[in-house]
Amino acid sequence: MKRLSIIIAVLASMVLAGCKSHECAPSALDVIMTRTSVRSFTGDPISKEQLETILKAGMAAPSAINIQPWRFVVVTDKEKIASVFANGFQKDMYTQAGAVIVVCGQTTMMRKPFGQPDAPEEEQPNMFWYEDCSAVAQNILLAVKALGLGAVWTAGYPAMERVAPIAQALGIPENVVPLCVIPVGVPAEDPTPKDKWKPENIHWEQW
Ligand SMILES: Cc1cc2nc3c(=O)[nH]c(=O)nc-3n(C[C@H](O)[C@H](O)[C@H](O)COP(=O)(O)O)c2cc1C
């Protein structure tokens, strides 16, 4: 009885302190400072719920004039992952992943011509698509870390020789470009985060 009341008291204090499970959720700064690229996975699946949480975090990114040009292709089928992504030198990284998220950007947008509010919308280039989508990709990496999973940003645009076969295999339209390919999985390694703090890169007030 005494042990039970201790457990209840501990759980209650965790809830009051904002803890979600037996472990306190790490702070945003902890997640940012401890995120590191993970390139080895157990092969275990990632649930759809987890993937939707990760994508929701991605879509919370800032976006120039709030166009939200991001589009995603999420592949969880092992055979498809192997055939689409495991063609280069890092193939184990993809085949061991539970899912592969291709973060894409739509390079065009529908807008009224500048200064013509009564004109019909027309298709125009969106020159900010890759900035928006880079913010998405970073949010995804941080959400993955916060969920106790691992991931790594692997190059897409502008390495078109890598992008084109992936876009073709996945049926991605011409005005949508894969910015990066992110294998996500249960980590099979625990790399030490790199210390990138270099005060000499900062110019206070003036370069
Ligand atoms: C634009 C970009 C492209 C990258 N491409 C690859 C890649 O193709 N393969 C890979 O293993 N890592 C890739 N990375 C991950 C970097 O190698 C990694 O972020 C860097 O070494 C710093 O390590 P950290 O992420 O653990 O801090 C890429 C990262 C970025 C931002």
The ligand as an SDF file (V2000), in Angstrom:
LIG
                    3D

 31 33  0  0  0  0  0  0  0  0999 V2000
   21.9670   19.6830  -47.5570 C   0  0  0  0  0  0  0  0  0  0  0  0
   22.4650   18.4740  -46.7950 C   0  0  0  0  0  0  0  0  0  0  0  0
   22.7840   17.3270  -47.4840 C   0  0  0  0  0  0  0  0  0  0  0  0
   23.2140   16.1800  -46.8060 C   0  0  0  0  0  0  0  0  0  0  0  0
   23.4280   15.0220  -47.5060 N   0  0  0  0  0  0  0  0  0  0  0  0
   23.8010   13.9090  -46.8550 C   0  0  0  0  0  0  0  0  0  0  0  0
   23.9280   12.6800  -47.5570 C   0  0  0  0  0  0  0  0  0  0  0  0
   23.6850   12.5980  -48.7640 O   0  0  0  0  0  0  0  0  0  0  0  0
   24.2940   11.5870  -46.8410 N   0  0  0  0  0  0  0  0  0  0  0  0
   24.5300   11.6340  -45.4980 C   0  0  0  0  0  0  0  0  0  0  0  0
   24.8590   10.6180  -44.9170 O   0  0  0  0  0  0  0  0  0  0  0  0
   24.3950   12.7860  -44.7920 N   0  0  0  0  0  0  0  0  0  0  0  0
   24.0300   13.9150  -45.4380 C   0  0  0  0  0  0  0  0  0  0  0  0
   23.8340   15.0860  -44.7350 N   0  0  0  0  0  0  0  0  0  0  0  0
   24.0350   15.1120  -43.2750 C   0  0  0  0  0  0  0  0  0  0  0  0
   25.3490   15.8130  -42.9110 C   0  0  0  0  0  0  0  0  0  0  0  0
   26.4360   15.0120  -43.2950 O   0  0  0  0  0  0  0  0  0  0  0  0
   25.3540   16.0730  -41.4110 C   0  0  0  0  0  0  0  0  0  0  0  0
   24.2640   16.9130  -41.0640 O   0  0  0  0  0  0  0  0  0  0  0  0
   26.6580   16.7580  -40.9690 C   0  0  0  0  0  0  0  0  0  0  0  0
   27.7370   15.8730  -41.0790 O   0  0  0  0  0  0  0  0  0  0  0  0
   26.5860   17.2620  -39.5320 C   0  0  0  0  0  0  0  0  0  0  0  0
   26.3140   16.1830  -38.6450 O   0  0  0  0  0  0  0  0  0  0  0  0
   25.0510   16.1740  -37.6740 P   0  0  0  0  0  0  0  0  0  0  0  0
   23.8150   16.1930  -38.5270 O   0  0  0  0  0  0  0  0  0  0  0  0
   25.1800   14.8900  -36.9240 O   0  0  0  0  0  0  0  0  0  0  0  0
   25.1310   17.3680  -36.8030 O   0  0  0  0  0  0  0  0  0  0  0  0
   23.3770   16.2160  -45.4000 C   0  0  0  0  0  0  0  0  0  0  0  0
   23.0490   17.3870  -44.6970 C   0  0  0  0  0  0  0  0  0  0  0  0
   22.5730   18.4940  -45.3810 C   0  0  0  0  0  0  0  0  0  0  0  0
   22.1730   19.7400  -44.6060 C   0  0  0  0  0  0  0  0  0  0  0  0
  1  2  1  0
  2  3  1  0
  2 30  2  0
  3  4  2  0
  4  5  1  0
  4 28  1  0
  5  6  2  0
  6  7  1  0
  6 13  1  0
  7  8  2  0
  7  9  1  0
  9 10  1  0
 10 11  2  0
 10 12  1  0
 12 13  2  0
 13 14  1  0
 14 15  1  0
 14 28  1  0
 15 16  1  0
 16 17  1  0
 16 18  1  0
 18 19  1  0
 18 20  1  0
 20 21  1  0
 20 22  1  0
 22 23  1  0
 23 24  1  0
 24 25  2  0
 24 26  1  0
 24 27  1  0
 28 29  2  0
 29 30  1  0
 30 31  1  0
M  END
$$$$
